[in-house]
Amino acid sequence: MLHMFSDESKARGYITAAVVVPAGSVARVRSMCSTWAMPGSRRFHAQKESAGRRRFALASLVSAAGAVQVVIVESDRGQHDLSARGAHVLALADWAGKAGVSRWVIERDESVLGADRHLLSAARAADGAGSFEYVHLHAAQDPVLWAADLVAWAWAHGGEYRAGIDPLVAARIRV
């Protein structure tokens, strides 16, 4: 059984990153990610962290390569965020259903919560996409969401950051 955690970046086109962890490794990965936040902070947010802190988190994530894999979903830069998000949610639902994901944690964004629920419900009704449970949580509620944030940020920024996560990428989906 696999658990999937997803977040997106809108920095350079619309990118959704999903971090996929075997159920038995989630507690260990969660504990690792919790070390990324600055003392007194409720969460790690790649965009707001120093380069050194991002490198620390990235090295930590890559060291968990046996327990972590990454799925990247990309759209063209010109695609509207809302339509891109819908396509990304459906693409990840399809991937998750085929990969055996049992639980999907999506970073909570109040502005798209209803649309996400509608899309996932419609996808299940249409073709049974994914028998997984899904939940929307705020980033502060689950540190593994910080890993998805870091991966989305790194992919969007390219260069050494993208190269750093490349060994973890199990799938790259273009929608």
N, C-alpha and C positions, 0 to 999 in steps of 0.2 A: 504494500500500500504506500502511496506517495501523497505528500502534502505539497500544495503549490501556493506561493505567495506572490502577488503581483502589484506593480506600481508603474506609472508612466512618466515620460518626460516629454515636454513640448518645446524644448530648447532648440532643436534643429529637426523639424519634422515631428511627427507623432510616433513615439516609440513606447512600447510596453515591454517590460521585462518581467519574466516570471522566474522565481527561484524555486526549484523543485528538490524536495528533501524526502528521503524515506521516512516513514512514520516513526521508526525506532531511533532515528537520529535527530528529530526535531528539537528535543530538549537540549541536546549538546550544541546544536547550531544556534538555538535561541540564546543560550548562555554565552557563546562566543560573540554573537552580535551585540549583546548587552554591554560588552566591554568597550564598544565604540563611542558611546555617548560621553560627553564631557561631564565631569562631576557637577551635580546639581541640575543637569539638563534632563528633560523627559524623553528625549529621542536624539537620534543621529539623523541629520539631513544633509546629504552630500553637497548640495549646492551652497550651503551655509558653513561648511566646515573648511578648515585650513587644508592646504595641499598635503601637509604631513599627516594630518588625521585621515584624509581620504586614502593616502598610501598605506597607512597602518591597517585600515579597514579592508582595503583591497587585498593586501598580503594575507590577512587573516582569513578572508573568504576563500582565496585561492588555496590556502593550506587545507581547507576542508573539501578539496576536490572529490574525494571519494564519497562524500556524503551530500554533495551539492551539485546540481546541474542547472543550466540556465536555458531558457527559451526566450528568444527575441522576436517581437512582432514589429514590423516597420510599415509605414505608409509614406507616400510622396509628401514632400514639404507643403504643397499647395492644398492638401486635403483638409477640410474643416475639422476641427478637433472633435466635435460631437459625432460626425459620421465616421471619422477614423476610430474613435473609441468603440463604437458599435461593431465595426468590422474586427477590431482587435479582440473584443470580448468573445465574439463568435468563433474566431480563429483559435483562441486559447481554450474555449470550451470543447471544440472539436479535438484539439491536440490532447487535452486532459482526458477526455473520454477514451481515446485510443491508447493513451499511456498508462491508464489504470490509476489516475489520481482519485483519491477518496475524499479529500478536503481541499478546498480552494479558498484562501484568504485574500480578499481584494482590499486594497487601501481605500478607506471610506472617503468619498467625495459626495457631499450632500447634493450637489447640483446634478449628478448623474445616477444617483442611487436608484430612483424609480426606473430609469431607462435600462440600467443593468439588470434589474430584476425582471423587467418585461422581456428583454432579449433572452436571458437564460431560461425563463419559463417557456417562451416560444420555441427556442431551440430544442428543449427537452420534448415538447409536445410534437414537434415536427419529425424529429428523427431519433429521439431518445438520447440525444447528445449528453453524454456524461451522467453517470449515476452518482456523481460526487455531490457532497454537501458543499455549499458555499456560504461565506459570511463576509460582510463588510466590516472592517475594524479600522479605527484610527491608528496611525503609525505608533503612537505611544502605547498602544495596547498589545503589540506583538513585535519584538525586536527583529524578527525575521523579515518583516516588511522593510526594515532599514536596508537589508541586503538587496531587496528588489529595487529600492530607491537608488542605491549605490550603482547597481548594474545598469539601470536605465540612464543614470547620469553619465556613467563611464562610456556607455555605447554612444550616447549623443555627442560627447566631447571628443571621442576618437583618440588618436595618437597612442601614447603609452597607456592610457586608462583602458581603452578598448582592447589593446594588445594584452593587457593584464588579465582581462576576464575571458579572453578568447579560449583558453583551455577548458573552460567550464561550459561553453556553448554546445548544447546537445541538438538544438534546432533553431533555425532562422526562418521565419515565415514572413513573406511579403504580401500585403493586402492592398 
